[in-house]
């Protein structure tokens, strides 16, 4: 197992030059790179009419055939968290995508409203 270390301590010791932390630790020596990240995010979203993609989940075709229950459970958890994010950040925030249809490279349709 990898030993767990406090991110702020890694920063103060010089082991790392910067950390990504939310929330920002309550220490006067730590300053965010973006002074008001929530406002910056909302401004960017309004300007570009899009959201930033921070993470993407990909499932191989083999897994969709061999363990459909696992794929459905991951989808269920992601949808639940997406609802929490929308509640926290507003209706314009759609981390799991809009209700539009997305298409894979093999032209199979996947929608966020599909029953799983």
C-alpha positions as CSV (number, residue, x, y, z in Angstrom):
1,X,0.0,0.0,0.0
2,X,1.2,3.5,-0.8
3,X,1.7,5.6,2.4
4,X,-0.8,8.3,2.7
5,X,0.6,11.8,3.1
6,X,-1.1,15.2,3.8
7,X,-1.0,17.2,0.6
8,X,-0.3,20.5,2.4
9,X,2.7,18.9,4.2
10,X,4.1,17.7,0.9
11,X,3.8,21.3,-0.4
12,X,5.5,22.8,2.7
13,X,8.3,20.2,2.7
14,X,9.1,21.0,-0.9
15,X,8.3,17.4,-2.1
16,X,5.8,18.9,-4.6
17,X,5.5,22.4,-6.1
18,X,1.7,22.6,-6.2
19,X,-1.4,20.6,-5.0
20,X,-4.9,20.2,-6.3
21,X,-7.2,20.3,-3.3
22,X,-10.9,21.0,-2.8
23,X,-11.5,22.5,-0.4
24,X,-8.4,24.6,-0.3
25,X,-6.7,23.9,3.1
26,X,-7.2,26.6,5.7
27,X,-3.6,27.8,5.9
28,X,-2.5,31.3,5.2
29,X,0.5,30.0,3.3
30,X,-1.7,28.3,0.7
31,X,-3.3,30.5,-2.0
32,X,-5.4,29.2,-4.9
33,X,-4.0,29.8,-8.4
34,X,-7.5,31.0,-9.4
35,X,-8.7,33.4,-6.7
36,X,-12.5,32.6,-7.1
37,X,-12.7,29.3,-8.9
38,X,-16.5,28.9,-8.6
39,X,-17.0,32.3,-10.3
40,X,-14.3,31.5,-12.9
41,X,-16.0,28.2,-13.7
42,X,-19.4,29.8,-14.1
43,X,-18.0,32.6,-16.3
44,X,-16.2,30.1,-18.5
45,X,-19.4,28.0,-18.8
46,X,-21.5,31.0,-19.7
47,X,-19.0,32.3,-22.3
48,X,-18.5,28.9,-24.0
49,X,-21.9,27.3,-23.3
50,X,-20.1,24.2,-22.2
51,X,-18.6,22.5,-19.2
52,X,-15.0,21.6,-18.6
53,X,-14.3,17.9,-18.8
54,X,-12.2,16.8,-15.9
55,X,-12.7,13.0,-16.0
56,X,-14.0,10.5,-18.5
57,X,-15.2,7.0,-17.9
58,X,-14.6,4.4,-20.6
59,X,-15.9,0.8,-20.5
60,X,-14.5,-1.8,-22.9
61,X,-17.0,-3.7,-25.0
62,X,-15.8,-7.0,-23.4
63,X,-16.8,-5.8,-20.0
64,X,-20.3,-4.8,-21.2
65,X,-20.8,-8.4,-22.3
66,X,-19.1,-10.2,-19.4
67,X,-20.3,-8.2,-16.4
68,X,-23.3,-6.1,-17.2
69,X,-24.2,-5.8,-13.5
70,X,-20.9,-4.1,-12.8
71,X,-21.4,-1.7,-15.7
72,X,-24.9,-0.9,-14.6
73,X,-23.7,-0.3,-11.0
74,X,-21.0,2.1,-12.1
75,X,-23.6,4.0,-14.2
76,X,-26.0,4.1,-11.3
77,X,-23.3,5.6,-9.0
78,X,-22.3,8.2,-11.6
79,X,-25.9,9.3,-12.2
80,X,-26.4,9.6,-8.4
81,X,-23.3,11.8,-8.1
82,X,-24.3,13.8,-11.1
83,X,-27.6,14.7,-9.4
84,X,-25.7,15.8,-6.3
85,X,-23.5,18.0,-8.5
86,X,-26.5,19.6,-10.3
87,X,-28.1,20.3,-6.9
88,X,-24.9,22.0,-5.7
89,X,-24.0,23.9,-8.9
90,X,-27.3,24.5,-10.6
91,X,-29.3,23.2,-13.5
92,X,-26.7,24.4,-16.1
93,X,-24.2,21.9,-14.7
94,X,-24.4,18.5,-16.4
95,X,-21.4,16.4,-15.4
96,X,-22.9,13.3,-16.9
97,X,-23.8,15.1,-20.1
98,X,-27.1,16.4,-21.4
99,X,-30.0,14.3,-22.4
100,X,-28.7,14.3,-25.9
101,X,-27.6,11.1,-27.6
102,X,-23.9,10.3,-27.8
103,X,-22.6,8.0,-30.4
104,X,-19.6,5.6,-30.1
105,X,-17.1,5.0,-32.9
106,X,-19.1,2.0,-33.8
107,X,-22.3,4.1,-34.2
108,X,-24.1,2.5,-31.3
109,X,-26.3,5.0,-29.5
110,X,-25.9,5.6,-25.8
111,X,-28.2,8.1,-24.0
112,X,-28.0,9.4,-20.4
113,X,-31.7,8.6,-20.1
114,X,-31.3,4.9,-21.0
115,X,-32.7,2.5,-18.5
116,X,-29.8,0.4,-17.0
